[in-house]
Every structure is written in C-alpha cells, then in structure tokens.
Amino acid sequence: MPRRIGGLGAEATRGRRAARERAPRASAGRGHRAGRRSFFDRYATPVSERTSRALFFVLCLLLVLLWAPSILLLQSVDTWQLIINTVTTIVIVLLAALLQNTQKRSDDAAQAKLNAIADALADLMGDTHPRDARDLRAAVGLENRESAS
C-alpha cells in the first residue's frame, strides 16, 4: 500500500517521483560530464569556504600590518603604495573569479530545485486545475529559455 502524504496518497508519490526523474541536475550542462565537476569547480569550492571564514580576514589584516612598517625599508612612498595596491588587486581579481563560479553553481542548484518543486506541484494540480498546471509547467526551465545570452 502506498504511503499517504498529507492525505494525497499514491498520486502525490507518483508526481514527486516523476518530477525527480524530469528535474535537471544542477551539475548538468555548462560543459560538465554526467555530474562531474571541472578542475576549476573543484578548486573554487574549498577556496570559497576558506575565504568566508574569520581566519582569512585575520590573514588579510596581518598582511596589511606587515606592509605598513615596510615604508621604513623602502626609499619611495610610491613603491610602498605600489606593493600593497598590486597585492590587493591580484587577490581581489582571483577571489572574484572563484567566488563568482561558486555563486553561479549555487544559483543553478537552487533553480534546479525550484524547477523540480514546480514540476511536482504541476503534477499534483493536473486534474483539479489543468490550466494552472499548464502555466506552471511552461514556467519550469524558463530561465534557460529566456537567458540574456
């Protein structure tokens, strides 16, 4: 006997199962092979996790604290400023690329989950509200069909 969920019974279970089977995988597309992430994706995730911690902030603060007294060793203030500007620019550009990659993958995963939920809801609404179910199904995956690219 199928498990009853919220009084909906077997049709709810079938609807959710069908939605899971139709739902796109978050790692699908964009050059990924059957759930395998690229080297860059595998590298960006741990870097994102580490840079979001207090230790990374402390390391950046230490870098500035070590740089500040270096003015005594350098003859030119311009050289002194150039050193910190170059280091911070390099770090910012690299982190922006890594964090953007991580954010994009997170957004894709959230969108895939929302599409699966909407698709399952459309399955549940199919008999009672067919027009609304059609509209909901048409909206699933809309972000891929109407992208700006």
RAGI-V586816 format. One record per helix or strand of 3 or more residues. SS is the DSSP state (~ for helix, > for strand). FROM is the first residue (numbers start at 1). TO is the last residue. If there is no record, write none. Layout:
BEGIN
((SS FROM TO) (SS FROM TO))
END
This chain:
BEGIN
((~ 10 22) (~ 39 51) (~ 54 72) (~ 77 125) (~ 130 139) (~ 142 145))
END
